Amino acid sequence: MTSIIRNTDLKLTNFKSKKPVFHYIGLFVRYLILVVIGLILFTPFILAFLGTFKTDAEIIAFPPKFLPVHWLWENWSTVWKTDIGRGGTFPRWLFNTAFLSITVAVLEVIFCSMSAYAFARLKFPGKNFVFNFMLATMMIPGAVILIPSYVLMTKLHLINSFFSLIIPGAVSAGGIFMLTQFFKSVPRELEEAAHIDGATSFQIYKDIILPLSRPALLTILILQFQGMWNSFLPPLLYLNSADKMVLNVALSIFQQQYKAQWNLTLVGAIFNAIPVMILFFIFSKYYIEGVAYSGVKG
């Protein structure tokens, strides 16, 4: 009798676990639509990448050809060997951009996390006023402070120096706000237990808050790295010599030099796009988690 009941329960369980055919059809259609949308959005990058191996005639030909007739691999080496004089080489521009992006991103993570911990956990006079005033600065358009910033950098003798980009980019109101919201979601019981064990505020920040906030910290790192990598106007204003140009500014000159050679211009653009894409694909999981946590909790 017991075996009959067990067999009956097993059949009922299997019957309940079976899903209708329409469920799998709907799932297939849903993923098919997502794949099609992804291909549509990614098609311009694919065409630009394939254009780096084409001739100019193939790029502007109509109707366009998807694959090149002859793969011109030498286009990449030609761009890599670009030299406009006075130390203005393509590897140098790539190094300048990477150095500034990494330095600014790391400094922003350090200083923004310190400031956010103070706003989220510490008590001091005028905390709310300072925090609200900091948020109010986010409403000021960048064009308004462009001339005062240039005058300030001139008086500090930082024109044509990397410090003119590193110092202003070392901290941001948006980064502080995002990390403050995330730090508020960390349970206070962990902090209280650490205080009982004799930990200082800095030890709690270093050993408890930072390890638990890895998604938010990586989000700030990615956003700031991308922002500095794609920056154009500040480097154009502050960096004048050819050996200190960043890739975006150099590409504008590079485009003028190769204005009739679209394949070489596309090679430079792909060089500029690949590092940011690689960084995002590697840390996309943490980026999504950081945005979700900081936006919902707090």
Secondary structure as the mmCIF struct_conf table of DSSP 4:
data_model
#
loop_
_struct_conf.conf_type_id
_struct_conf.id
_struct_conf.beg_label_comp_id
_struct_conf.beg_label_asym_id
_struct_conf.beg_label_seq_id
_struct_conf.end_label_comp_id
_struct_conf.end_label_asym_id
_struct_conf.end_label_seq_id
HELX_RH_AL_P HELX_RH_AL_P1 THR A 2 SER A 17
HELX_LH_PP_P HELX_LH_PP_P1 LYS A 18 PRO A 20
HELX_RH_AL_P HELX_RH_AL_P2 VAL A 21 GLY A 51
TURN_TY1_P TURN_TY1_P1 THR A 52 PHE A 53
BEND BEND1 LYS A 54 LYS A 54
HELX_RH_AL_P HELX_RH_AL_P3 ASP A 56 ILE A 59
BEND BEND2 ILE A 60 ILE A 60
BEND BEND3 PHE A 62 PRO A 63
HELX_LH_PP_P HELX_LH_PP_P2 PRO A 64 LYS A 65
BEND BEND4 PHE A 66 LEU A 67
BEND BEND5 VAL A 69 HIS A 70
TURN_TY1_P TURN_TY1_P2 TRP A 73 TRP A 73
HELX_RH_AL_P HELX_RH_AL_P4 GLU A 74 TRP A 80
TURN_TY1_P TURN_TY1_P3 LYS A 81 LYS A 81
STRN STRN1 ASP A 83 ASP A 83
BEND BEND6 GLY A 85 GLY A 85
TURN_TY1_P TURN_TY1_P4 ARG A 86 GLY A 87
STRN STRN2 THR A 89 THR A 89
HELX_RH_AL_P HELX_RH_AL_P5 PHE A 90 ARG A 121
TURN_TY1_P TURN_TY1_P5 PRO A 125 GLY A 126
HELX_RH_AL_P HELX_RH_AL_P6 LYS A 127 ALA A 136
HELX_RH_3T_P HELX_RH_3T_P1 THR A 137 MET A 139
BEND BEND7 ILE A 140 ILE A 140
TURN_TY1_P TURN_TY1_P6 GLY A 142 ILE A 145
HELX_RH_AL_P HELX_RH_AL_P7 LEU A 146 LYS A 155
TURN_TY1_P TURN_TY1_P7 LEU A 156 HIS A 157
TURN_TY1_P TURN_TY1_P8 ILE A 159 ASN A 160
BEND BEND8 SER A 161 SER A 161
TURN_TY1_P TURN_TY1_P9 PHE A 162 PHE A 162
HELX_RH_AL_P HELX_RH_AL_P8 PHE A 163 GLY A 169
TURN_TY1_P TURN_TY1_P10 ALA A 170 ALA A 170
HELX_RH_AL_P HELX_RH_AL_P9 ALA A 173 LYS A 184
TURN_TY1_P TURN_TY1_P11 SER A 185 SER A 185
BEND BEND9 VAL A 186 VAL A 186
HELX_RH_AL_P HELX_RH_AL_P10 ARG A 188 ILE A 196
TURN_TY1_P TURN_TY1_P12 ASP A 197 GLY A 198
HELX_RH_AL_P HELX_RH_AL_P11 SER A 201 ILE A 204
HELX_RH_PI_P HELX_RH_PI_P1 TYR A 205 ILE A 209
HELX_RH_AL_P HELX_RH_AL_P12 LEU A 210 LEU A 212
TURN_TY1_P TURN_TY1_P13 SER A 213 SER A 213
HELX_RH_AL_P HELX_RH_AL_P13 ARG A 214 TRP A 229
TURN_TY1_P TURN_TY1_P14 ASN A 230 ASN A 230
HELX_RH_AL_P HELX_RH_AL_P14 LEU A 233 TYR A 238
BEND BEND10 SER A 241 SER A 241
HELX_RH_3T_P HELX_RH_3T_P2 ALA A 242 LYS A 244
HELX_RH_AL_P HELX_RH_AL_P15 LEU A 247 GLN A 257
TURN_TY1_P TURN_TY1_P15 TYR A 258 ALA A 260
HELX_RH_AL_P HELX_RH_AL_P16 TRP A 262 VAL A 296
#
